[in-house]
Amino acid sequence: MSKKILLLGSTGKMGIALTDVLAGDYIITGKSSKNFDALDFNQVQNLIEENEPDIVINTVAFLGIDPCEQEPDKALQLNTLYPKFLAELSNKINFLLVHFSTDAVFSDSSGDFYTENACPRPLNLYGLTKYGGDCFIHAIAKRYYLIRISVLFGETNKTTQFVEKMLQRIKEGEKSLSVSNDIIGSPSYSLDIARELRKIIENSLPFGLYHVANYGKASLYELMKEIVINLNLKVEVKKASYKDFPYLGIKNTYTPIKSEKISALRPWNDAVKEYCNNIILKGSDRNG
């Protein structure tokens, strides 16, 4: 009998990828902000009790450094206390909890890749509240996978994150983009992360924290330059500093991650090629 998955945040970038990778072999119930309020803990509990899932995958978060600085109460509720509640429910109702976290829990001090054994030191409210959620899950949940990811690219219907914002500006006719060359992470493809999570679950790897990222590191400028080249867009991508743009919270400028527990995923620039090919194919399907 197929296992039942309750996917919280099903219309986001990771939600779309997870649905694509897991559909067919699992019974997936997806919930998004249109029909689910993660801040209503009674609704969360009722939803889980009604669905009786074997696995709950949570991709819901209050994203972004500046939004969290502007709404700290919401950041604490959604990024820290909501994962804590899921951890408590995972023990009470007996489901496997999969929760997504971020490289933003780290400072810039390493000078190297951050592994699962690296000590977090958040620089801003976003990182602090996400790390709070990580700590509660680790302390409370008996059966969990905590998946830390970095700069994410992949299929999405939204234009609120970095890559999509840039592509939207190009779509609107901009011929030149200035992109930070001093913010460095591990660009990662949502489909590759979803495929790796499936392996982790199906191979029954030990419960705990996993860094899941495509191999390598790159600045936001290098990532966007690679995407523009692969999409054959007639746009100039220029190097800039994050200091050239307005911001509120302290930026995490160097947080590439890698795992000491699982094999490295393919290089990020190889994943960019697949991502761009999918965009081109979907565009030709619509035009055809």
Summary of the structure (lengths in Angstrom):
residues: 288
radius of gyration: 18.6
end to end distance: 39.8
largest distance: 54.9
contacts: 959
relative contact order: 0.15
helix: 43%
strand: 20%
